[in-house]
Amino acid sequence: MHTTTIRFAGLSKLLCATTLFIASLHSVVLAQTTPAAPSGLLTAAQYDDVATLLIGKTPASGLPAAVGQSQKWTTYTQTVETNWAEYTQKIGTPMVEWAKTEVPQINETVFYPFSGPDFTTAFQIYPNAKRYIMIAMQNAERPLNLSAANPQITDQALDILISAWQLYGTHGFFVTEYLDRYYYSTQGRIGSSTFITIFMKLQGFELDRIVPIKVNSEGDVEEIPAETRNWPSVRIYATKGGKPIVVDYLKMDLSNPGLQASPENLKFVQLSAANPTIFKAASHLPQNANFNMIAKEVLGRAPLIVQDETALNYSSLIKSFDVSLYGKFVIAHHAFQSYHTDLAQAFTQRSDIKPLNYRFGYYKDGNYVVLIARRK
């Protein structure tokens, strides 16, 4: 939800109370033994039940005993409903309406590096895409199956999901540091696929199949056996209104050393960067010298880029792209203030800047900015 990818301690001050809560929970449950990984795939109906529970609703098969008996279930259902409504009103609906008129629509593939589990933004900006490629550092794993969890895991998981939702509803993205804790703080292993599944279900999708994947030596995605114990990367097949889509979420190190150590990942990035690209809450990593390989690929290949201030340098974009500016930008978030002085200067010089009526990325004294770059 982003992005979602924040690596610097300065930004954690925004949500310190939640950090303390999750840290305490982390210390209590981390020592517990991880259960054996389930084998095989669920049916489409079972995946739908998993997703229905994750959005706080009762599936067609009924409410599992461990869930129904949890004192936290009612709180969770109310938290999802309240915070999704807040997100939709303040961010989701305005973003959808804005994208209809401002973003050229595409019908094929969208590339979203540094995405975290933020499927929502990709879908709202590009609702007609057939495939969404998302890359982040967090493990995907299997979606959390509350119907198969024991009461202890159920309570632990609901505690974490309640906390996560309270942040997302207000801010519209997840903090990387917290995503790592969500994963390691319970036996249930709440990975990115859990949040992607939630967002897809809330957006009206029916989940058909979820499989583990990897990048092969040719830089293509291939599915691997479902019995594989760990699922760092996953492919999700889903349908909405009769239209099928594919979401490929890959755990991948996008730094220069990471790509140099995995030539297959570099090939994958090169192929993916030829598609319309989104950057949001990317911790200014694409402006960092240690990430200039992915920046170079997107700058050289992407036909269209939608980003906030945390992505590619404005001065680099305008060499090859016609760049439209939306919102207001004076200075980057206090954790990254040395970045993007060129963008701040552009906002003082250009007279064609359009308003932005929703939150996109980091809070900066109430200001948000979106850049749309169309290749010349």
C-alpha positions as CSV (number, residue, x, y, z in Angstrom):
1,M,0.0,0.0,0.0
2,H,4.4,1.9,-1.4
3,T,5.1,2.8,-0.8
4,T,5.5,1.5,0.8
5,T,9.2,1.1,1.1
6,I,10.8,3.2,3.8
7,R,14.2,2.3,5.2
8,F,15.3,5.2,7.2
9,A,14.7,5.6,10.9
10,G,13.7,9.2,10.7
11,L,10.3,8.3,9.2
12,S,9.5,5.8,12.0
13,K,9.0,8.8,14.3
14,L,5.7,9.4,12.6
15,L,4.2,6.2,14.1
16,C,6.3,5.5,17.2
17,A,3.5,4.3,19.3
18,T,2.7,1.5,16.9
19,T,6.4,0.6,16.7
20,L,6.5,0.1,20.5
21,F,3.4,-2.1,20.4
22,I,4.6,-4.3,17.6
23,A,8.1,-4.5,19.1
24,S,6.7,-5.8,22.4
25,L,4.5,-8.3,20.5
26,H,7.6,-9.3,18.5
27,S,9.6,-10.1,21.6
28,V,6.9,-12.3,23.0
29,V,6.2,-14.5,20.1
30,L,9.4,-14.6,18.0
31,A,10.8,-17.5,20.0
32,Q,7.9,-19.8,19.1
33,T,8.5,-22.6,16.7
34,T,7.3,-22.1,13.1
35,P,4.9,-24.8,12.0
36,A,5.4,-27.0,9.0
37,A,4.5,-25.3,5.7
38,P,1.3,-26.6,4.2
39,S,1.5,-28.5,0.9
40,G,-0.4,-28.1,-2.3
41,L,-2.8,-25.4,-3.5
42,L,-6.2,-24.4,-2.3
43,T,-9.2,-24.4,-4.6
44,A,-10.6,-21.1,-5.9
45,A,-13.4,-21.4,-3.3
46,Q,-11.0,-21.9,-0.5
47,Y,-8.9,-18.9,-1.6
48,D,-12.1,-16.9,-1.7
49,D,-12.8,-18.0,1.9
50,V,-9.3,-17.0,3.0
51,A,-9.7,-13.6,1.4
52,T,-13.2,-13.1,2.8
53,L,-12.0,-13.7,6.4
54,L,-9.0,-11.3,5.8
55,I,-11.4,-8.5,5.0
56,G,-13.3,-9.1,8.2
57,K,-16.3,-10.9,6.6
58,T,-17.9,-14.3,7.1
59,P,-17.2,-16.7,4.2
60,A,-19.8,-18.9,2.6
61,S,-18.4,-21.9,4.5
62,G,-19.1,-20.2,7.8
63,L,-16.9,-18.6,10.5
64,P,-14.2,-20.9,11.8
65,A,-14.4,-21.7,15.5
66,A,-11.0,-20.2,16.3
67,V,-12.0,-16.9,14.6
68,G,-15.5,-16.8,16.0
69,Q,-14.3,-17.4,19.6
70,S,-11.6,-14.7,19.4
71,Q,-12.4,-11.6,21.3
72,K,-10.5,-9.6,18.7
73,W,-12.6,-10.6,15.7
74,T,-15.3,-8.0,16.2
75,T,-12.6,-5.3,16.7
76,Y,-10.9,-6.5,13.5
77,T,-14.0,-6.4,11.4
78,Q,-14.8,-2.9,12.6
79,T,-11.2,-1.7,12.0
80,V,-11.1,-2.9,8.4
81,E,-14.5,-1.4,7.6
82,T,-13.7,1.9,9.3
83,N,-10.2,2.3,7.9
84,W,-11.0,1.1,4.3
85,A,-13.9,3.6,4.3
86,E,-11.5,6.4,5.4
87,Y,-8.9,5.4,2.8
88,T,-11.5,5.2,0.1
89,Q,-13.0,8.6,0.9
90,K,-9.8,10.5,1.4
91,I,-7.4,8.8,-1.0
92,G,-9.0,6.0,-3.1
93,T,-11.9,7.6,-4.8
94,P,-10.1,10.9,-5.5
95,M,-7.1,9.0,-6.9
96,V,-9.4,6.9,-9.2
97,E,-11.2,10.0,-10.5
98,W,-7.9,11.9,-11.0
99,A,-6.3,9.0,-12.9
100,K,-9.3,8.8,-15.3
101,T,-8.5,12.2,-16.7
102,E,-4.8,12.6,-16.1
103,V,-3.2,9.2,-16.7
104,P,-3.1,7.6,-20.1
105,Q,-4.7,4.2,-19.7
106,I,-3.0,1.0,-20.7
107,N,-4.3,-2.5,-21.1
108,E,-1.2,-4.7,-20.7
109,T,1.5,-4.6,-18.0
110,V,2.3,-2.2,-15.1
111,F,5.7,-2.2,-13.4
112,Y,5.8,-1.1,-9.7
113,P,9.3,-1.4,-8.1
114,F,9.6,-0.7,-4.4
115,S,5.9,-1.4,-4.1
116,G,5.6,-3.3,-0.9
117,P,2.1,-4.9,-1.0
118,D,0.5,-1.8,-2.4
119,F,-1.6,-3.4,-5.1
120,T,-4.3,-0.8,-4.4
121,T,-2.4,2.2,-5.9
122,A,-1.4,0.2,-9.0
123,F,-5.0,-0.9,-9.7
124,Q,-6.5,2.5,-9.0
125,I,-4.2,4.3,-11.4
126,Y,-4.2,1.5,-14.0
127,P,-7.6,-0.3,-13.6
128,N,-7.4,-1.8,-17.1
129,A,-4.1,-3.6,-16.9
130,K,-3.9,-7.3,-17.4
131,R,-0.7,-7.8,-15.4
132,Y,0.8,-6.0,-12.4
133,I,4.5,-6.6,-11.6
134,M,5.3,-5.6,-8.0
135,I,8.8,-5.8,-6.5
136,A,9.8,-5.3,-2.8
137,M,12.2,-6.8,-0.2
138,Q,9.5,-8.5,1.9
139,N,8.6,-12.2,1.6
140,A,5.3,-12.9,0.0
141,E,4.5,-16.3,1.6
142,R,1.0,-17.8,1.5
143,P,-1.9,-15.6,2.4
144,L,-2.7,-16.0,6.1
145,N,-5.4,-18.7,6.4
146,L,-7.3,-17.8,9.5
147,S,-9.5,-20.8,9.1
148,A,-6.5,-23.1,9.6
149,A,-4.9,-21.2,12.5
150,N,-5.2,-22.2,16.1
151,P,-6.6,-19.7,18.6
152,Q,-3.2,-18.4,19.7
153,I,-2.0,-17.7,16.2
154,T,-5.4,-16.2,15.4
155,D,-5.3,-13.7,18.2
156,Q,-1.7,-12.8,17.4
157,A,-2.5,-12.3,13.8
158,L,-5.6,-10.2,14.4
159,D,-3.6,-8.0,16.8
160,I,-1.1,-7.3,14.0
161,L,-3.6,-6.8,11.3
162,I,-5.6,-4.4,13.4
163,S,-2.5,-2.3,13.9
164,A,-1.6,-2.4,10.2
165,W,-5.1,-1.3,9.2
166,Q,-5.1,1.6,11.6
167,L,-2.0,2.9,9.8
168,Y,-3.0,2.3,6.3
169,G,-6.4,3.9,6.5
170,T,-4.8,7.2,7.5
171,H,-1.5,7.2,5.6
172,G,-2.2,5.0,2.5
173,F,1.1,3.1,2.7
174,F,2.9,0.6,4.9
175,V,6.3,1.3,6.6
176,T,8.9,-1.2,5.6
177,E,10.2,-1.6,9.1
178,Y,6.7,-2.6,10.2
179,L,6.1,-5.0,7.3
180,D,9.2,-6.9,8.5
181,R,7.9,-7.1,12.0
182,Y,4.5,-8.3,10.8
183,Y,6.2,-11.2,9.1
184,Y,8.4,-12.3,12.0
185,S,6.1,-11.6,14.9
186,T,3.7,-14.6,14.5
187,Q,3.9,-18.3,13.6
188,G,1.4,-17.4,10.9
189,R,4.0,-15.4,8.9
190,I,2.0,-12.4,7.7
191,G,3.8,-11.7,4.4
192,S,3.0,-9.3,1.5
193,S,0.6,-11.8,-0.1
194,T,-1.7,-11.4,2.9
195,F,-2.1,-7.7,2.3
196,I,-2.3,-8.0,-1.5
197,T,-5.1,-10.6,-1.0
198,I,-6.9,-8.2,1.3
199,F,-6.7,-5.3,-1.2
200,M,-7.8,-7.4,-4.1
201,K,-10.8,-8.7,-2.3
202,L,-11.8,-5.2,-1.1
203,Q,-11.4,-4.0,-4.7
204,G,-13.9,-6.7,-5.8
205,F,-11.7,-9.4,-7.2
206,E,-12.3,-13.1,-6.9
207,L,-9.1,-15.0,-6.2
208,D,-8.7,-18.0,-8.5
209,R,-5.2,-19.3,-7.8
210,I,-2.0,-18.4,-5.9
211,V,1.3,-20.1,-6.8
212,P,5.0,-19.6,-5.8
213,I,7.2,-18.2,-8.5
214,K,10.9,-17.5,-9.3
215,V,12.8,-15.6,-12.0
216,N,14.6,-18.0,-14.3
217,S,18.0,-17.6,-16.0
218,E,16.3,-15.9,-19.0
219,G,14.7,-13.2,-16.8
220,D,11.2,-14.6,-17.1
221,V,8.9,-15.6,-14.3
222,E,8.1,-19.3,-13.9
223,E,5.9,-21.1,-11.5
224,I,7.4,-23.6,-9.1
225,P,5.9,-26.5,-7.1
226,A,3.3,-25.5,-4.6
227,E,4.9,-27.9,-2.1
228,T,7.9,-25.6,-1.9
229,R,8.2,-24.8,1.8
230,N,8.9,-21.0,1.5
231,W,7.2,-18.7,-0.9
232,P,9.3,-15.5,-1.2
233,S,7.6,-14.6,-4.5
234,V,4.0,-15.4,-5.7
235,R,1.7,-15.1,-8.7
236,I,-1.9,-14.4,-8.0
237,Y,-4.6,-15.1,-10.6
238,A,-7.8,-13.2,-10.1
239,T,-11.0,-12.1,-11.8
240,K,-13.2,-9.1,-11.6
241,G,-16.4,-8.7,-13.7
242,G,-15.3,-11.6,-15.9
243,K,-11.9,-9.9,-16.6
244,P,-8.8,-12.0,-15.5
245,I,-5.6,-10.4,-14.2
246,V,-2.3,-11.6,-13.0
247,V,-0.3,-10.1,-10.1
248,D,3.4,-11.1,-9.9
249,Y,4.9,-10.1,-6.6
250,L,8.6,-10.7,-6.4
251,K,11.0,-10.4,-3.5
252,M,14.0,-8.9,-5.0
253,D,17.0,-6.7,-4.1
254,L,16.9,-3.8,-6.5
255,S,20.2,-2.3,-5.3
256,N,23.2,-2.3,-7.7
257,P,25.0,-5.1,-5.7
258,G,21.7,-7.0,-5.6
259,L,21.2,-6.9,-9.4
260,Q,24.9,-7.5,-10.1
261,A,24.7,-10.7,-7.9
262,S,21.6,-12.0,-9.7
263,P,22.0,-11.5,-13.5
264,E,18.5,-13.1,-14.0
265,N,17.0,-10.4,-11.9
266,L,18.7,-7.7,-13.9
267,K,17.3,-9.3,-17.1
268,F,13.8,-9.3,-15.5
269,V,14.1,-5.6,-14.5
270,Q,15.2,-4.7,-18.0
271,L,12.1,-6.5,-19.5
272,S,9.8,-5.1,-16.9
273,A,11.1,-1.5,-17.2
274,A,9.8,-1.3,-20.8
275,N,6.2,-1.0,-19.3
276,P,4.4,1.9,-17.7
277,T,6.0,2.3,-14.3
278,I,4.8,3.5,-10.8
279,F,7.0,4.8,-8.0
280,K,5.5,5.8,-4.6
281,A,7.0,6.2,-1.2
282,A,10.3,4.7,-2.5
283,S,12.5,6.3,0.2
284,H,14.4,8.3,-2.6
285,L,16.3,5.1,-3.4
286,P,16.1,5.6,-7.2
287,Q,18.0,8.9,-6.6
288,N,20.7,7.1,-4.6
289,A,23.9,6.1,-6.4
290,N,23.5,2.6,-5.1
291,F,20.3,2.1,-7.0
292,N,21.3,3.8,-10.3
293,M,21.0,0.6,-12.3
294,I,17.3,0.3,-11.9
295,A,16.9,4.1,-12.4
296,K,18.9,3.8,-15.6
297,E,16.7,1.0,-16.9
298,V,13.4,2.8,-16.2
299,L,14.7,6.1,-17.6
300,G,15.8,4.4,-20.7
301,R,12.9,2.1,-21.4
302,A,9.6,3.1,-19.7
303,P,7.1,4.8,-22.0
304,L,5.2,6.4,-19.1
305,I,6.1,7.0,-15.4
306,V,3.8,8.0,-12.5
307,Q,5.7,8.9,-9.4
308,D,6.0,11.0,-6.3
309,E,9.2,12.9,-5.2
310,T,10.8,9.8,-3.9
311,A,11.7,8.3,-7.3
312,L,13.6,9.5,-10.3
313,N,15.3,12.9,-10.4
314,Y,13.3,15.6,-12.1
315,S,16.3,16.8,-13.9
316,S,16.9,13.4,-15.4
317,L,13.2,12.9,-16.3
318,I,12.9,16.1,-18.3
319,K,15.7,15.1,-20.7
320,S,13.6,12.3,-22.2
321,F,10.1,12.9,-21.0
322,D,7.4,15.6,-21.0
323,V,6.7,15.9,-17.3
324,S,3.4,17.2,-15.8
325,L,3.4,18.3,-12.2
326,Y,0.6,18.0,-9.7
327,G,0.2,19.2,-6.1
328,K,2.8,21.2,-4.2
329,F,6.5,20.5,-3.4
330,V,8.8,22.7,-1.3
331,I,11.1,20.2,0.4
332,A,11.3,16.4,0.8
333,H,10.3,14.7,4.1
334,H,12.6,15.6,6.9
335,A,14.3,12.1,6.7
336,F,15.4,12.9,3.1
337,Q,15.7,16.7,2.9
338,S,18.9,16.6,0.8
339,Y,17.0,15.1,-2.1
340,H,15.2,16.7,-5.0
341,T,16.2,20.4,-4.8
342,D,15.7,20.4,-8.6
343,L,12.1,19.5,-8.2
344,A,11.6,22.2,-5.6
345,Q,13.1,24.7,-8.1
346,A,10.7,23.6,-10.8
347,F,7.7,24.2,-8.6
348,T,8.9,27.8,-8.2
349,Q,9.4,28.4,-11.9
350,R,6.7,26.5,-13.7
351,S,3.2,28.1,-14.2
352,D,1.4,24.9,-15.5
353,I,1.3,23.0,-12.2
354,K,-2.1,21.3,-11.5
355,P,-3.8,20.7,-8.1
356,L,-3.8,17.4,-6.4
357,N,-6.7,16.5,-4.1
358,Y,-5.6,13.3,-2.4
359,R,-2.6,12.0,-0.5
360,F,0.2,10.3,-2.4
361,G,3.2,9.1,-0.5
362,Y,4.9,10.8,2.5
363,Y,3.4,13.6,4.6
364,K,5.3,16.8,4.0
365,D,3.6,19.7,5.9
366,G,0.4,18.7,4.3
367,N,1.8,18.7,0.8
368,Y,1.9,15.9,-1.8
369,V,3.2,15.8,-5.3
370,V,2.7,13.5,-8.4
371,L,4.8,13.7,-11.6
372,I,3.5,12.1,-14.8
373,A,6.4,11.6,-17.3
374,R,5.5,10.8,-20.9
375,R,8.3,9.8,-23.2
376,K,9.0,12.5,-25.8
